[in-house]
Amino acid sequence: MLNTLDLVLLLLAAAVVLVAVLRSVNLPPVLGYLLVGAMVGPHALKLVPESEGARHLAEFGVVFLMFSIGLEFSLPRLYAMKRIVFGLGSAQVLGSIALTLLIGRTTGLGWVASFALGGTLAMSSTAILSKLLADRLELDSRHGREIIGVLLFQDIAVVPLLILLPALSRPAEELAVTLGLAALKAAVLLALVLVFGPRLMRWWFTVVARRRSGELFMLNVLLITLGLAWLSELVGLSLALGAFLAGMLISETEYRYQVEEDIKPFRDVLLGLFFVTVGMFLDVKTIVWNLPAVIGMVLALLVCKFAIVFAASRAFGSPPGTAMRSGLWLCAGGEFGFVLLSEIVGLKLMPAGLIQVTVAALVLSMLLAPLIVQVSDKLVMRFVASEWLLRSMELTRVAAQSLNTDKHIIVCGYGRSGQYMARFLEQENVSYVALDLDPERVREAGAAGDTVVYGDAARRETLMAAGIMRASALVISFAEVEAALRVMHHAHALRPGLPIVVRAADEADMEKLSLGGAAEVVPEAFEGSIMLASHALALIGVPLSRVVKRIRDIRNQRYALMRGFFHGATDVGEAMDSSQARLHSVTVPSAAASIGHTIGELGLDEFGVGVSAVRRHGIRGLSPGPETRIHEGDVVVLLGLPQGLELAEQRLLKGG
């Protein structure tokens, strides 16, 4: 048996390696923690024996998870989505539990075990599905809103299920009294916390925040979280319920976002430990012996949950395509199933063999979830006849908007950034076509006269309908990197020379987006920082001309498009400034010496001159590299000082 330090190092090493591998293939780290637990647990290498101490420590992972859910709990948001959350969400969860009860009773499983199993299987993976929705730009789509609404209800449903499960472990004759007492305790605790808690919490956090101590603030968060969890357990309820209430209270204060950032490291580490302890339940031998049962449960889980979500979505008025997508996305299991399962194991509500099969089925279904999502569109198009009509109508609307436009700009995403840019283009009398996936935004903006249509810019056919072959540029105004790379991939395949400008939320993404084919990447943090600095300098008395020059120099260093200017006869003031970099266009005639040579071979940098752009066949290609070869008829845009520009032009035309 390993000593404590050896064991900790082994767990850390195994977790780092497995989580890194799973991250590289876009799978959730939850699966890595489960595999680590399975390897070191009492059923495999037997490095960690089953112990109450490990389970108690792992409970804190659940506490911080429920606290995080409470932080994100918003009554206004719930009210705005009440039809989806409490209608479709409750239909999915209650329908899953009811169907599991029916199947369980038919196969001879007790009703308590059937109910516990139903609650476990009813959950879907919030972590996996929300990330996939964001990556695929489908958060604002109709099925995206349905999926988020159902996931939100599942998060809420965990709380009453955690209250019900301990009550179900009591003898049958005490069940009604136990349930009633638990409900009464929960109602009283909830009422007290919600009535008196918000004002008290806001006052107390203000007192702590005024001390301006990060350590004190963090200690206070831990005190509130664990204190309310302890109070909840003291009155006979679960630790998780108290933590959820603590999160709810803090979410109503202005300190919510700071608390969320401070608590994240504790939550992630302890939650990882929790999933390691769940993985220790896995007995590979038992699973292999019961492999048909595991496969059967996975298939039953996927088919039954799909059928329930599809039927419920159709009942709430969704078209067949939307209902089918929602069903395919939500049919797999989720991490909250493991949270409920850990409670079930401690209360011994299910047979040990069934627990093994259930854990294995949940793990396999979560592995299958991204693959099911990947093929969901193809399945919908294959089996829903009306989807072809809807897709063609969508493309027709996009094509109708772009039909009479030429040399326009395609704006991908019509959020705040896209709308500000569209107004700027309108003021310059530049036509544009904007694509967005939020139907409400498209409806309202379209009614106001904006040239915006519903369409997925990450689809090749949508870009074609938007007139990409006639467009002068494409702008990606959303900050999702993977989605932006997909848009650029299709755009370059359709129109290789089209200039593309991309917005980046983080400077760390600039290189990836540039390599993906962006002519220019605009980082939000950079632009925000130089504007903050310019206002601050102007307010403290720095001459405005110096501030403007400083900003221009900084932007020139950052942006290829901002470097230099084309000198004209009217630039009297600039004519005397020979230190200012200029742009100069040189047309390459048929007899030019540079034809067939690359920019690198020409050696223009020895004159202090760079090539800003090369215009070929009427298309301006930005940021050409040293490997770019000069062709007859090219317009080469040079950037440099006047003396160097003259020498560079001679080399382009005459060589030497």
N, C-alpha and C positions, 0 to 999 in steps of 0.2 A: 504494500500500500504506500502511495506517495505521501510525503509530508505536505503541509499547507502551501509553502512557497512553490514547491515543485508542481503541485496541482494547479495553482493559480496561473503559473507561467504556461503550463500545458493548455489550459482553457483559453488563455489570451492568444497564444500562438495559433491554436486550431480555429478560434473564432475569426481572427484577422485574416487567415488564409481563405477560409471558406466564404466569409462575407465578401472579400475582395473578388473572388471568382464569381460569385453569384451576381455582384454588382456589374461585373464586366459583361454579363449576358442579360442584363436588365431584369433580374429576378430579385425579389425582396430579401433583405438580410434575415428576416424571420426564419426562412428555411435553413440558413447557415447555422443559426443558433440551435435549431431543432436537431440538425445533424450532429453538432458538437455534443449535445446532451445525450443523443443516442449512442455515440461512440464511447463516451467516458462513463456512462451510466451502469447500473447493476446488471443489465442484461447483455452488455457487450464486453468492454475491457475491464469493467468492475473497478475503475479507478475512484469512483465516487459512490459510496454506499447511500442507500435511501436514508434520509434523515429529516426530522421535523425542522431542524435549524435551517437547512437549505430552503425548505418550502416556506418557512416564515419570512426569510429574507426575500424570497422571490415575490411574496405578496406585496412588498413595497413597490415592485415594478407595476403591478396592477393599480396600486394606489395612485402613482404618478400618471399612469395612462388615463385613468378616470378623471384625475384632476385636469389634465390637458383637454379632455372632452368638455368638461365643465367650463373651461376658459373660452372654448369656441362656441358654447351654447348661447344663442341669441334669441330672445323672445320675439323681437321684430322680424328677424329672418324666418323663424318658425311660422309666424303669422302670415308672412308674405307667401310662403310655400306650403301653407296648411293643407291644401287639397292633395298635393303630391305626398307630403310627409305623412300626414295622419290618414289619408285615404289609401293611396297605393302602398305606402310603407307598412301600414298596419295590416293590409290585405296580404302582403307578402309574408310577413313574420307570422301572423296568426294562421294563415293558410298552410305554411310549412309545418308549423307545430301540429295543427289539426291532422294533416295528411300523415305525418310521422306517427301520431297517436293511433290512427286508424290502422296503418300497416303494422305497427308494433303489437297492438292488441290482437290482430289477425294471426301474427306469427307466434303468439304466446308470451310476448314480453310484457312485463308489468306496466301499468299506466304511469307510474312515477318515473320509471326508467325511460319510457317512451316520450314523456313530456320533456325530460332532461335532454334526451337525444334530439328531439325536435328543435328545442331552443339552440342547441349547439350547431346543428346543421343549417338553421335559418340564417345565420350570419354570413355576410360576404366581406371581402377584403377591402376596407377603406383605403389602406396604404397603396395597394396595387392599382385599384380602379381609378382613384383620383389622379394618380400620376399618369396613367395611360390616357385619361380624358384630357389632361393638360397638354401632354406631349402631342396628342392628335388634334388639338384645337377643337375639341368637341364638348367642352364644358357648357357652352351656351346653346348647344343643339338641343332639340326636343328630347331625344333619348338621354342626353347628358344631364339635363335637369331632372329627369325621372330617376336616373341612377343616383345622383347626389341626394335627392329627396329620400329615397329608400335607404341609402346608407346612413343618413341623418337619423331616421327613425330607428334603425338597428342600433345605433350608438345609444339612443335614449332607452331602447327596450332592454339593454343590458342591465340597467339599474333595477327595474322591477324583477327581472329574472334572478339577479343576485340576491334579492330579498326573498323570492319565492322558494329557491332551491333549498336553503336551510330549513324552511317550514315543511317542505315535502319529506324531509328525512325523519320527521316526527311520526309517532304511531298514528294509525288512521283515525282512531277515536278522538285524538287531540288536534287533528289537522285543521278543522274549521276554526277552533279557538286560536290556534297558533297563527293561522293566516290572518284572522281578524285583528289579533294583537299586533302582528308585524305591520299590517296596513295602518293601524291607528298610530303606532309609534312613528312610522315614516311620515304620515300626514302631519302629526304634531311637530316633529323635527323640521320638516320642510316649511311649515307655516311660520315657526319661530325664526328660522334662519332667513326666510324671504321677507318677513315683515320688519324684523329689527336688524337683520344682518347688513344690508347695503349701506345704510347710514353709518353704522358703527364701523364697518370695514373701511369705508372711505376716510372717516376721521382718523382711524388708527394708522392706516397706510400713509396719510399726510404727515402725521406726527413722526413716523419712522423715516419718511423720505426727507424731511427737513434736517435730519441729522447728517445728510450727505455722506453716508457710509455704505459702500457696496456690500461689505460683509454683513452689516446690520440688516440691510434690506433682504439679503439672501436668507439669513437666519430667521427673519420674520416670516418669509414665505414658507419655509420648512415648518415653522411653528404652527402657522395657520393650517397648512395641509395636513400634517400629522395629528394636530390637535383635534380638528373636526373629525378625522378618521377615527381617532381614539374615542371621541364622544359618541360617534355613531355605533361603534362596537360596544361601548359601555351600556347603551340602552337596548342591546340585543340585535342590532342590525349589522350590516357588513362594513368593513373598512372602506371598501370602494364607494359606497353611498356617501360617506362623510367627505371623502376626497372630491367626489363629483360636486357636492354642495359648496365646498371651498372654492372650487374653480368657478362655479356659477356666481358666487358673491364677488370674486375679484374681477370677473368679466364685466361687471357693471361699473367698475371704477376706471379712472384714467391711467392706472398703473398696469393694465392688463398686458400690454405688449412687452413691457420691461420684465414682468413676471414670467411671461411665456419664454423669453430668451434665457432668463436665469435658470429656469427649471428644466430646460431641455436636456442638458448633459446628464442630470440625475435620472430623468425619465428614460432616456435612451439606454444608459448603462444598466439600470435596474430592470428595465423591460427585457433587455437582452438576457440577463440572468434568469428572468422568469421563463423565457422560451427555452433556455438551456435545461431548466428543471422539468419543463413539459417534455422535452426530447428524451429525458431519462425514463419516461414512462414506456418508450418504444422498446418492444422486445422483438427483434428482427426474426428470431426463430418462430415465434407465435404468428407473426404477420405472414411469413412464408408458408407456414402450415395452413393458414386461413386466407391465402391469396385469392381464391375465387370469391370469398366473402368481401374482401377489400375492393376488388374490381367491381363486384356487384353493387356495393355501397356507393362507389364513385359514380357509376353509371346512373344509379337511382337518384343520387343527389343532383347530378347535372340535368337529367331529364325532368324530374319532378319540379325542381326550382324554376327551370325554364318554363314549364307549362303553367305554373302558378303565376309567375310574373307576366307572362304573355297574356293569360286570361284576364288578370287584374288590370293590366294596361289597356287592353281592348275595352274592358268594362268602363274605364274612365275616359273613353273617347279617343284614344290614340289610334292612328292608322296602323295597319298590319306591319309595315316596315319598322316603325318606331317601337312597337310592342315586341317584335322579334329581336331587335337590337338590344333593348333593355333586358329581355330574358337571357340572351346569350352572355351579356356582360355580368349579370348578377347570379348566374347559376352555380358558380364555384363557391367553396367555403372561404372562411376568413379568420383573421387572428383573434377576433372576439370569441370564436368557437373554442379556442384553446383556453381563454380566460374562464369561460363557463365550465370547460372540461376539468380544469384544475380544481374548481369548487366541487364538481361532481365526484372526483376521485377522493377528495378529503371526506365527503359525506357518504361515500360508498353507495351512490344511488344507482349505479350501473354495474353489471358484471365485468370482471377484469378483461375477459376476452373481447367483449364488445367495445371496451375502451380502446384496446389496441387497434382493432379494426377501424374505429372512428378516427383516431389520431392519424393513422396511415391514409385513410380516405381524404381527410382534410388537407394533408400535405400534398398528396397527388393532385387534388383538384386545384390547389393554389399554383402548382407547377403548370397545370394545363390552362389556367385563366388567361395569361398573355397570348397563348396560341389561339384560344377560342376567339379572343378579341381581334386578333390579326386576320382571321378568316371570316369575321362576322359580316362584313360588307358583301363578300362574295356569296355567302349563304343567303343573305337577304335578297340580293339580286337574283339568285337562282330560284328561290322558292316563293317570292312575293311578286306577282305579276305587276301590281300597281306601282312598284318601286321604279320600274323602267320609265313609266309615264311621268312620275314625280321628278325623276332625275332629268328627263328630257325637258320638262317644263322649267326646271331650275336653270338649265343651260340656255334655254330659249330666252328667259328673262335677262340673263347676263348678256347674251348676244345682242338682244334688242337695245340694251343700254349702250353697248359699244359699237353698234352698227355704223352710226354716223360720225364716229370719232376717228381721228387720224393723228399720229404724232402725240398721242395722249400718254398720260402716266397711269399705270395700274397701281393702286394703293391696296395692299394686302393687310386687312385689319382696319376697322373703323371705330376703334376706341378713341380715347382722348387725343393720343398722338396723331392718329389718322385723320381725325376731324380738324385738328389745328392745321395740319398740313394741307388738307383740302381747301380750307378757307384761304390759306396763303396762295395756293395755286389759282383759285378763283380771282383773287385780286390781281394776279398777273395775267389773267385771261388764258390760262393753260388748262386744257380739258383733262379730265381724269375719270377713271372708273374705279370705284372702291368695292372690295369684296369683304363680306363679314358673315359670321355664322350665328349672330344673335338676331333672331327674327323680330323681336320687339324693337331693337335699335334700328334695324333695316326699315321696318314699317314707319317709325316716327321720322327718321331722317329722310326717307323717300317722300313722305307726305310734305316735308318742309322744302322739297325741291333738290336735295342732295343727290348726286349721281352714285348711289350705293345700291347694291343688289345682294341678295342672299346667295352665297356660294363659298365653297371650300377652295381656297387658293392653293392648297397642297395637292390638288388633283389636276392632272395634266389637261383633261378636257375642259375644266373651268377656266384655266389660263387661256386656252385656245378661244373659248367663247368670249373672253374679255378682250380679245383683239391683240394678243401678245405679238403677233406678226406685224402689226401696224404701230405698236407702241414705241415711244421714244425712251422710256425708262420704266423700271419697276421698283417700288418702294415697299419694304416689309416693315410695318410699323408696330408689330407685336414683338414681345421680348422672349418668346419660347424658341430656344436655339435649335432643337431637333426639328421642329416644324419649319423654321426658317430654312434650314439646310435642305429639307424636302422640296420646298418651293423653289429654291435656287437650282436644285438638281433638274427639276422639270423645265424651268425657264431656260437653262443653258442647253438642254437637249432640244428644245423647240427653237430657240433663238440665241445661238452662241455669243453674239456680240452685244447683246442687250445690256446696258449699264444697270446694275442693281445696287441700291442703297439700303442698308439694314440697320435697324435700331438694336442696340445691345444694352441689357440691363447692367451687365458687369463687364469691366475691362478684360477680365480673364477669358471672356468668350470671343474677343476681337480676332485673335489669330485663327481660331476654328472657323469663324464666319468668313474671314478673308480667304482662307484656303478653300472654302466652299464656293467661292466665286463672286463674293461681294466686291464691287468697285470701291465702296466706301462703307465703313462701319462707324456709326455714331454712338458712343458710349454715354449713357445718361449721367453717370456720376461725374464724368469729365466736364460736360457742358454745365451741369449744375454748379460745380465747384468754381469754374472761371467766372460765371455770372455772380456768384456770391462774392468772390474776390473783387470783381470790378465795382460792384455797388459799395462794398466796404471801403475800397480805396478812394472812390469819389466822395464818400461821406466824410472821410477824415482829411480832405483837402488836397489830395493828389490831383494835379491838373488832368482834366478830362482827356485832352489830346494824348497825354502819356499813357493813360489807362487804355484808351482805344488802341494805341500802337502796341502795347504789351499784349492785349488780347489777340490782336491780329497776328503777332509773331508766334504766340503759343499755338494758335489754330493752324498757322502755316506749317509748324513743325509736326502737328498731329494729322492734319487732313491733306491728302494729295490734291483734292479738288480746290482747296483754299490757297494753294501756293501760287504766288505771283499774280500779275495782271497783264492784260494786253495793252501796251502803250499806244496812245493815239495822239493826234495833232492837238487836241484840246487839253491834254494833260500838261499844262504849262508848269505847274508846281512840281510835278514828278520828273519833268525833263531835266531838272537840275540835280536830282538825287540819283547818282550813279551807283549807290550802294543798295538800292531797292531791287530785289529779284523781279524779273518780268517774264511774261509768257510771249512766245514768238512762234507763229505757224509757218512751216516750210512745206511747200508742195513738191513731191518727188517726181520730176519729169522722167521721160523714157531713157534719157541718156545719163541719168544721175549715177555717180560712182558708188553710192551706197546700196543700190538695188541688189538683193540677194545676200547682203550681209546682216548679221544680227546687231542689235543695239550694243551688246557687249563688245563685239569685234570692232565697232567704230571708235570706241574709246573716247566718247564725248566728255566723260567725267574729268579728263585732264584739263579741260577748259572750265571746270566748275559748272558744267551744264548737265541737267538731267532731262529725260523724256517724260513729260507729264501725261501724254496721251498720243494715241495713233488713230486717226480717222481713216477708215477703209470702207469703200462702197457705201459711203453715206452714214456709216455706223461708227460712233465714237467709242473706242475701247480704252478704258481708263487703267492707270497703273500698269503699263506694259513692263515685262521683265527683261533682263539682259538677253534672254533666248529669243525674244521677238524679232522676226526677220522682216526687213524692209521690202515692200513691193512697189512696183510702178504705180503711180497715182495716189499713193498714201499721202496724207497730210500729217506731218510729224509736229507735235506741239512741244516746243523746247522750253525749259525753265532755267533761267540763270541771269547773270549780270550782263549789261549791254555788250561789253568787250568780248566776253565768252560766247555770247549768242552769235556774234558775227563770225567767229572762228569755227563754231560748230556748224553753222549753215554752210560754210565753204567746204567742210569735210563731207557733209551730206551730199553736196552737189558735185564737187570736184575731186574729192578724195584727198589723200596726202596726209 
